[in-house]
C-alpha cells in the first residue's frame, strides 16, 4: 500500500493549467509588475533582407517588361502606318488604271457633245459616266490660249502666228486629264509661236503741241 501511494505522489497532476493574470495580488493587494517578454533579435544593420532583394528583382523585371511593351507598341504603330499608306497607294493605282481605260470613251462623248449628237439614252449614259469619273477626282484641262507647257501639253501641230508673246496653245485637239497632281494624259494641242519674220511694233511718234515746234534758241529771241 505504501509503495502505491509513493508512486502516485511522484507523478505530476494532469488537468488544465491555470495562470493568475490578475494585476492586483489578492493577498497583498499590491499591483503586480508585468512580466517582460523577450525582445526579438535586432537585424544586423547593412545586410538586406530577402524581401528587399525580391522587390528589387521584381522592379527590374517590371522595367524590362514595360520596355518590351513600349517597343512592341511602337512597332505596331509603324506597321499600321505602313499598311495604311500601302492601302492608299493601291487604291489610287486602281482608280487611275480604271479611269485610263475610260479615256477613249470620254473622248467619244466629248466629240458627240461637240456635234450635238449626245441625245436620248446615250446622253443619260454619258452624264452618268461623267458623274462617276468626277466622283473619283478626274479633271480635264486644256483651254485655247493657254501658254504651252511641255509638262502638261503634247504638241501635235506647230505654226507661227502674230499677236502672241510666246508658245501658245491655239487649238485643243484632245483635252488632258489628271487626278490631283498626277497627269493621266497630257492635253494634245496645236502650238503657235511668234512669227520671226514679223516686224516688231514700233511706238508711234507723239504729236507736238502748237507753238512748241520751234527750237529753244528761237523762242529765246
Beta strands, then each sheet from edge to edge (+ up, - down):
strand 1: 138-141
strand 2: 153-161
strand 3: 168-174
strand 4: 176-179
strand 5: 182-185
strand 6: 187-194
sheet 1: 1+ 4- 5+
sheet 2: 2+ 6+ 3-
end
